[in-house]
Amino acid sequence: MALRYYLNDGNFTIYHRAALGGLAATITAWEDNPPEGIQTTVESDFVEITWDESLTEQEALGRILEASFKLTEDKLIDLPGQFIGEDAADLKLAIHEGLCLTFLQHNKMRPGEKTPRVFPLKNADSENPNPITYKAINSYAHQKAQGTGLLDVPRRGEGGNFPISATIPQSVIPGAMTGKKPLQATPDEAILLLYLMVGCAVFLLRPRTYKEKAQACIVVPDVTDLLDFANSMQILASSSQNFQRFSNTYLGRVVGGAEEAALSFLIDIKADAIADTSSGVSGCQVIAMGKVAWDKNQINRSLSVKVRGNYPEMKVFRTAKQYLGVSKILQTKDGKSYPIPKSPVPELIAANLAAERHWCAYFTTLVSKKQDFNRMLFQKECFKKMAKAIHDEDDQAIIKAFHKAWEITMGQLGERARENNLDFSRLVEVRREKMRNEILRTKTPSALASWFLQFCINATKGAALDPIREDKERIRNFIFNQRNFDRFQNLLLFALLSYAGDSSNNKNTGDK
């Protein structure tokens, strides 16, 4: 008796390939201790599970599921195929919450305790642990293939065999909609899709950029090699100082948007330091789950986006994620803890890259209010690092020219402050706020180009600005191209935020 799956099966979708990756990772996690009576084979494009005739099909499946879907002592979901150790209890909590909002959103699929438990989440920003409440569960659907019919009590004479066809409930594929009849599949396919939960990564969503009601998302990897994928999952979950990971902690699984979750996962699993071989993943499909207007009773798919494994400005997102992407914890009035993203910038950049927009598109929406702009000024060193990570030469030229003009302008403000005994910081603050308003209020391409050139002329008092002289053709072509208006406006505002000079010279020549 056997179950056989081929990664290159022509009928497979990205869900099947991710599920097969989850199954391969689970078998890898068993190592030399598979379920009793079960033999397994995993190759780069093939998985086989066999058992002898002493076991019925249902008995064999029962043993396989028991070894694949477990619970911790704290009644958190434990998936051996994700290789998460006991020292990463906070990550298990984040995954537990994410799975309960997506695959297992209905209480009947995860019966548990009525009184929430409290998990003490350690936070580097606080001496005392932050209390995070969660619902402890006693079991969940995947442990018994609930809703599929695969383990239903056999009729007399059937001998514990699988039914002719199985049902695919929402606990197997979140958001799958049934019509007059439930979704049907062969038993082999239904068994495979149970492992979709293992092969995917779940994140908790706290959108700040866009007003949406998404609560969680599922990152479905497009698996291209089963051995590499299982190896990457295993190394990704291990402790290592070789590379920074974004999604291996509770707060790392709290993000602003689905695209941010997808790119964070892809960066982690495709990091060069993970392994000498490939990651076994070419890209992913990310699905956001939240409340929708036409269904108030459950969480449905609110967004589905295909995300590639790489983008020209991926380094900008990586830098933004590294310095601005760590979530923080807020304390509610009733003493509970609520994690939110530290900044909306990684969310915005990820959404832009996934939509094939310019990485800085809609940056104006983040700084249109004075208080938001001033709040971001405290993170100008982070924006400076992002500016250095930009790949596009046009973007580099515009930002470099603006920074040079602003440096000279602040030097002039420093001289004025010394000559008239004025507060230099206040002069810079007023001038910077005036520039922000002028850039935001400019409505036409020609007006914005004129403002930029006048700003540079005023800084040099009519002389040529070095960055413009060095790259005049590129800058002229860019600023006078009407199609670049939105991009130009966003870049100027980003440049205003990202200038951070040598603070040791503040007292003499301003903030340069």
Secondary structure, DSSP 8 states (H G I E B T S, - for coil): -EEEEETT-TT--HHHHHHHHHHHHHHHHHTT---TTEEEEEETTEEEEEE-TTS-HHHHHHHHHHHHSEE-TTS-EE-GGGT--GGGHHHHHHHHHHHHHTTT-SGGGS-B-SS-EEEEE--TT-SS-EEEEE--BS--GGGTTTTTSTTS---TTSTT---SSEE--TTTSTT----SS--EE-HHHHHHHTTHHHHSEEEEE--SSS---EEEEEEEEEES-HHHHHHHHHHHHS--SSS--SSSSTGGGEES-HHHHHHHHHHHHT-TTT-SS--SEEEEEEEEEEEETTEEEEEEEEEEEEEES--TTHHHHHHHHHHH---EEEE-TTS-EEEE-S-SHHHHHHHHHHTT--TTTTTHHHHSSHHHHHHHHTTHHHHHHHHHT---HHHHHHHHHHHHHHHHHHHHHHHHHHHHT--HHHHHHHHHHHHHHHHHH--SHHHHHHHHHHHHHHHHTTS--HHHHHTHHHHHHHHT-GGGHHHHHHHHHHHHHH----GGGHHHHS--
